[in-house]
Amino acid sequence: MTHRTDPAPYACRPEASRGRRHPEPPPAGRTDFQRDRDRIIHCSAFRRLEYKTQVFLNHEGDLFRTRLTHSIEVAQIARTLARNLRVNEDLTEAIALAHDLGHTPFGHAGQDELNACLRELAPEAGGFEHNLQSLRVVDELEERYAAFNGLNLCFETREGVLKHCSRAHARRLGEIGVRFLDGTQPSLEAQLTNLADEIAYNNHDVDDGLRSGLITVPQLLHLDIFAAHHEQVLRHYPDADPKRLVSEVIRAMINTLVQDLTRTTADRIANLRPQSADEVRAGPPLAAFSEDMRAQADALKQFLLKNLYRHFQVMRMTRKARSIVRELFIAFQDDPRLLAGEYRRDDPVAQARAIADYIAGMTDRYAIREHRAIYRMD
């Protein structure tokens, strides 16, 4: 594909942003979307992603991916897509880097358990959604600026961070939640980042799964997407050692998915011919894989669910992680004096939410350390 540097009419433009929650003078020497990206990189929640789990717990090994490395990989794929389709790269990168800021320790296990704790033990608090928590981090929880709480990001960045949201929560979010109620779309930058996230975690979970020994190449060869690229790489590198062979296969799969997503999305744009970002929002979803590639990607997701995420060794780690999250929540709810003063509240609902904020902000190793401090005598 020939790359043009001029933005498409449907791209989000920083000078046409819907603005920030708290008015600020425009930045000097950079755009508003660049400022958003920089604020995300410098915030404490972003740094903590280094010690938050992707699939394997943080102490399982230094070579497995964390939320931080995953976010960087998503940003790389998303920027490629944005450049191919002439939308705003800086906005796309900002969304990618911020999309997991609200994730709990211990990956989806921690998230699911924290949601269960809130729904069972403090139902008035409304449960836990990691995308909503990411928005909460950038809107309220970060404490870096004297004039406001949070990072005060542009509407367009916040829109992309909030990938999913229940209708009940959306009703309380104002403008940022409207699309979940009326069925409209986010910007194309946000749509592309969402699929870049899927490309990154599926393919890199294959890499981590093989590295861990929990899944094998012979198992993966039953999948069309892996088998086709494995055969292709073997033709070019018949004498490659197994480690390099796998790396080349995963690299090729990512490239194929990116190219298919680019072509399919370009075709949809050509059919709709949107002339502004708002026309993108008002139309049908534009970012998509072809029907065949969607089926192959879904087959890969199902394989990982069955063979990696539900592998007995991962399930054992998951059980430990969920126990840590639940026991921390119960301890803090039963006796808020165990919490630092900044997390204590007089209202029970506000207290439950503050506990959730505290636990969600923990790294894997900090959660383990807190659990030991409360439940063990040594």
VEXLUM-461845 format. One line per field, with one value per residue (C-alpha): residue in three letters; x, z, y; residue number from 0. Coordinates in steps of 0.05 Angstrom, whole numbers, plus 5000, padded with zeros to 4 digits. Layout:
// residues N
code: (Ala  ...) $
u: (X  ...) $
w: (Z  ...) $
v: (Y  ...) $
pos: (NUM  ...) $
***
This chain:
// residues 378
code: (Met  Thr  His  Arg  Thr  Asp  Pro  Ala  Pro  Tyr  Ala  Cys  Arg  Pro  Glu  Ala  Ser  Arg  Gly  Arg  Arg  His  Pro  Glu  Pro  Pro  Pro  Ala  Gly  Arg  Thr  Asp  Phe  Gln  Arg  Asp  Arg  Asp  Arg  Ile  Ile  His  Cys  Ser  Ala  Phe  Arg  Arg  Leu  Glu  Tyr  Lys  Thr  Gln  Val  Phe  Leu  Asn  His  Glu  Gly  Asp  Leu  Phe  Arg  Thr  Arg  Leu  Thr  His  Ser  Ile  Glu  Val  Ala  Gln  Ile  Ala  Arg  Thr  Leu  Ala  Arg  Asn  Leu  Arg  Val  Asn  Glu  Asp  Leu  Thr  Glu  Ala  Ile  Ala  Leu  Ala  His  Asp  Leu  Gly  His  Thr  Pro  Phe  Gly  His  Ala  Gly  Gln  Asp  Glu  Leu  Asn  Ala  Cys  Leu  Arg  Glu  Leu  Ala  Pro  Glu  Ala  Gly  Gly  Phe  Glu  His  Asn  Leu  Gln  Ser  Leu  Arg  Val  Val  Asp  Glu  Leu  Glu  Glu  Arg  Tyr  Ala  Ala  Phe  Asn  Gly  Leu  Asn  Leu  Cys  Phe  Glu  Thr  Arg  Glu  Gly  Val  Leu  Lys  His  Cys  Ser  Arg  Ala  His  Ala  Arg  Arg  Leu  Gly  Glu  Ile  Gly  Val  Arg  Phe  Leu  Asp  Gly  Thr  Gln  Pro  Ser  Leu  Glu  Ala  Gln  Leu  Thr  Asn  Leu  Ala  Asp  Glu  Ile  Ala  Tyr  Asn  Asn  His  Asp  Val  Asp  Asp  Gly  Leu  Arg  Ser  Gly  Leu  Ile  Thr  Val  Pro  Gln  Leu  Leu  His  Leu  Asp  Ile  Phe  Ala  Ala  His  His  Glu  Gln  Val  Leu  Arg  His  Tyr  Pro  Asp  Ala  Asp  Pro  Lys  Arg  Leu  Val  Ser  Glu  Val  Ile  Arg  Ala  Met  Ile  Asn  Thr  Leu  Val  Gln  Asp  Leu  Thr  Arg  Thr  Thr  Ala  Asp  Arg  Ile  Ala  Asn  Leu  Arg  Pro  Gln  Ser  Ala  Asp  Glu  Val  Arg  Ala  Gly  Pro  Pro  Leu  Ala  Ala  Phe  Ser  Glu  Asp  Met  Arg  Ala  Gln  Ala  Asp  Ala  Leu  Lys  Gln  Phe  Leu  Leu  Lys  Asn  Leu  Tyr  Arg  His  Phe  Gln  Val  Met  Arg  Met  Thr  Arg  Lys  Ala  Arg  Ser  Ile  Val  Arg  Glu  Leu  Phe  Ile  Ala  Phe  Gln  Asp  Asp  Pro  Arg  Leu  Leu  Ala  Gly  Glu  Tyr  Arg  Arg  Asp  Asp  Pro  Val  Ala  Gln  Ala  Arg  Ala  Ile  Ala  Asp  Tyr  Ile  Ala  Gly  Met  Thr  Asp  Arg  Tyr  Ala  Ile  Arg  Glu  His  Arg  Ala  Ile  Tyr  Arg  Met  Asp) $
u: (5000  5025  5029  5004  5021  4961  4905  4840  4777  4750  4811  4805  4840  4870  4849  4777  4777  4715  4760  4780  4738  4778  4798  4872  4915  4937  5005  5066  5106  5059  4986  4934  4936  5011  5002  4952  5002  5058  5014  4996  5069  5089  5031  5042  4988  5027  5091  5054  5035  5106  5088  5017  5001  4982  4971  5025  5034  5090  5136  5129  5186  5219  5207  5131  5092  5064  5010  5064  5098  5029  5008  5071  5059  4987  5012  5061  5007  4956  5003  5017  4942  4931  4985  4958  4889  4910  4879  4913  4973  4984  4912  4915  4979  4950  4889  4933  4979  4920  4873  4896  4910  4850  4869  4876  4934  4932  4900  4829  4828  4838  4787  4734  4744  4742  4677  4649  4669  4636  4572  4566  4593  4576  4523  4506  4577  4560  4612  4679  4693  4766  4751  4710  4767  4816  4772  4768  4844  4853  4793  4800  4852  4918  4944  4997  4968  4951  4890  4851  4847  4866  4902  4849  4853  4817  4748  4774  4826  4776  4727  4778  4797  4725  4719  4663  4612  4547  4485  4475  4544  4537  4477  4520  4578  4548  4574  4627  4574  4523  4547  4533  4461  4447  4487  4536  4610  4674  4726  4762  4825  4789  4761  4830  4862  4810  4828  4903  4893  4863  4919  4972  4944  4924  4991  5034  4996  5015  5087  5083  5043  5096  5152  5119  5110  5035  5017  5057  5070  5036  4972  4975  4984  4910  4893  4891  4922  4982  4991  4991  5044  5085  5088  5106  5163  5190  5194  5237  5277  5278  5338  5314  5318  5251  5254  5267  5217  5162  5182  5178  5110  5081  5111  5079  5011  5012  5030  4974  4923  4946  4943  4874  4847  4876  4846  4777  4772  4795  4740  4688  4712  4709  4636  4614  4658  4655  4676  4688  4702  4630  4606  4648  4614  4545  4556  4566  4631  4686  4747  4740  4774  4749  4699  4751  4804  4753  4737  4811  4824  4764  4789  4856  4820  4780  4843  4878  4817  4813  4887  4923  4876  4841  4904  4906  4970  4941  4877  4918  4951  4882  4854  4911  4903  4828  4837  4887  4840  4779  4815  4844  4776  4743  4798  4794  4718  4714  4766  4781  4833  4878  4878  4920  4879  4872  4830  4782  4711  4652  4600  4599  4589  4645  4688  4677  4695  4758  4779  4767  4810  4865  4865  4859  4919  4963  5017  5019  5077  5048  4982  5020  5059  4997  4963  5022  5025  4952  4945  5014  5054  5124) $
w: (5000  4982  5044  5042  5098  5092  5140  5113  5121  5170  5215  5283  5284  5348  5331  5324  5390  5432  5487  5558  5620  5650  5601  5591  5545  5482  5487  5456  5406  5403  5390  5442  5424  5432  5501  5518  5498  5538  5600  5596  5590  5651  5696  5754  5729  5665  5702  5745  5682  5682  5740  5721  5689  5618  5625  5672  5741  5747  5786  5738  5694  5666  5592  5593  5572  5621  5612  5596  5541  5514  5512  5474  5424  5415  5403  5350  5312  5320  5293  5231  5219  5230  5180  5129  5134  5144  5211  5271  5294  5358  5381  5363  5403  5463  5464  5457  5514  5560  5545  5601  5656  5696  5695  5762  5784  5759  5692  5679  5740  5785  5746  5750  5824  5841  5802  5840  5907  5892  5866  5925  5983  5960  5906  5910  5886  5816  5802  5767  5693  5674  5615  5661  5712  5658  5647  5721  5726  5673  5697  5772  5804  5778  5822  5783  5768  5815  5777  5769  5787  5733  5669  5637  5570  5507  5493  5434  5477  5532  5480  5456  5526  5541  5494  5532  5582  5611  5596  5670  5676  5609  5634  5688  5644  5604  5534  5537  5549  5497  5443  5487  5493  5421  5386  5350  5340  5368  5322  5271  5313  5371  5327  5299  5367  5392  5337  5345  5417  5393  5343  5396  5453  5410  5374  5433  5478  5427  5436  5513  5512  5470  5512  5575  5545  5559  5485  5428  5354  5335  5370  5334  5266  5270  5262  5190  5207  5242  5194  5131  5159  5188  5119  5088  5136  5128  5053  5063  5123  5121  5169  5220  5293  5328  5368  5307  5266  5316  5318  5243  5242  5293  5256  5192  5225  5253  5185  5151  5201  5195  5119  5119  5169  5128  5063  5092  5129  5068  5027  5079  5080  5004  5006  5061  5041  5108  5106  5180  5245  5265  5202  5223  5291  5260  5211  5217  5245  5194  5223  5210  5185  5123  5136  5126  5169  5224  5226  5230  5285  5324  5317  5346  5405  5419  5416  5467  5512  5513  5513  5547  5590  5616  5622  5691  5709  5690  5727  5790  5783  5771  5834  5876  5846  5857  5929  5941  5912  5950  6016  6009  5993  6053  6101  6080  6080  6149  6179  6139  6191  6153  6097  6092  6109  6037  6023  6082  6072  6118  6068  6058  5982  5974  6019  5974  5913  5947  5964  5892  5868  5916  5896  5821  5825  5856  5817  5822  5871  5913  5920  5942  5992  6020  6027  6065  6110  6131  6133  6153  6217  6186) $
v: (5000  5070  5113  5184  5232  5278  5259  5231  5273  5221  5226  5259  5326  5354  5425  5400  5361  5362  5386  5368  5363  5421  5476  5485  5530  5492  5458  5491  5451  5391  5375  5360  5286  5285  5317  5261  5208  5241  5247  5173  5152  5194  5172  5123  5075  5065  5049  4997  4959  4932  4887  4868  4802  4786  4710  4685  4714  4764  4719  4660  4686  4748  4730  4730  4790  4840  4892  4943  4904  4885  4959  4978  4922  4945  5016  4992  4953  5009  5061  5019  5012  5087  5104  5056  5086  5159  5171  5204  5164  5203  5193  5119  5111  5148  5102  5040  5060  5077  5021  4975  5026  5001  4928  4893  4850  4778  4793  4773  4729  4790  4830  4775  4765  4839  4845  4785  4815  4881  4848  4800  4842  4913  4908  4982  4998  4972  4918  4925  4936  4944  4991  5035  5032  5055  5116  5126  5125  5179  5220  5217  5172  5199  5255  5293  5362  5418  5443  5378  5304  5253  5268  5313  5278  5299  5271  5230  5194  5180  5155  5104  5082  5064  5004  4970  4995  4971  5012  5024  5056  5092  5130  5162  5181  5238  5251  5197  5143  5164  5116  5056  5078  5099  5046  5092  5080  5110  5143  5101  5110  5076  5021  5005  5004  4955  4906  4919  4897  4832  4820  4832  4790  4730  4724  4740  4693  4639  4660  4659  4594  4559  4589  4561  4492  4492  4490  4459  4470  4403  4428  4494  4461  4441  4515  4541  4609  4577  4519  4563  4610  4553  4521  4588  4601  4530  4540  4602  4577  4500  4497  4548  4527  4518  4583  4626  4587  4603  4676  4681  4646  4694  4754  4729  4719  4789  4818  4779  4802  4875  4872  4840  4890  4947  4923  4906  4972  5011  4977  4996  5067  5070  5046  5094  5153  5189  5261  5272  5236  5248  5213  5153  5154  5157  5100  5025  4995  5008  4972  4897  4835  4798  4743  4688  4722  4736  4662  4643  4694  4668  4597  4619  4653  4590  4548  4593  4592  4516  4498  4556  4598  4535  4493  4462  4498  4565  4548  4534  4603  4633  4601  4629  4698  4700  4679  4735  4787  4762  4756  4826  4855  4820  4842  4915  4916  4883  4930  4993  5010  4963  5015  5078  5140  5162  5099  5105  5130  5141  5118  5041  5046  5096  5053  4992  5032  5059  4987  4967  5026  5006  4932  4948  4993  4939  4902  4826  4826  4883  4845  4783  4825  4858  4791  4763  4824  4814  4739  4712  4720  4715) $
pos: (0  1  2  3  4  5  6  7  8  9  10  11  12  13  14  15  16  17  18  19  20  21  22  23  24  25  26  27  28  29  30  31  32  33  34  35  36  37  38  39  40  41  42  43  44  45  46  47  48  49  50  51  52  53  54  55  56  57  58  59  60  61  62  63  64  65  66  67  68  69  70  71  72  73  74  75  76  77  78  79  80  81  82  83  84  85  86  87  88  89  90  91  92  93  94  95  96  97  98  99  100  101  102  103  104  105  106  107  108  109  110  111  112  113  114  115  116  117  118  119  120  121  122  123  124  125  126  127  128  129  130  131  132  133  134  135  136  137  138  139  140  141  142  143  144  145  146  147  148  149  150  151  152  153  154  155  156  157  158  159  160  161  162  163  164  165  166  167  168  169  170  171  172  173  174  175  176  177  178  179  180  181  182  183  184  185  186  187  188  189  190  191  192  193  194  195  196  197  198  199  200  201  202  203  204  205  206  207  208  209  210  211  212  213  214  215  216  217  218  219  220  221  222  223  224  225  226  227  228  229  230  231  232  233  234  235  236  237  238  239  240  241  242  243  244  245  246  247  248  249  250  251  252  253  254  255  256  257  258  259  260  261  262  263  264  265  266  267  268  269  270  271  272  273  274  275  276  277  278  279  280  281  282  283  284  285  286  287  288  289  290  291  292  293  294  295  296  297  298  299  300  301  302  303  304  305  306  307  308  309  310  311  312  313  314  315  316  317  318  319  320  321  322  323  324  325  326  327  328  329  330  331  332  333  334  335  336  337  338  339  340  341  342  343  344  345  346  347  348  349  350  351  352  353  354  355  356  357  358  359  360  361  362  363  364  365  366  367  368  369  370  371  372  373  374  375  376  377) $
***
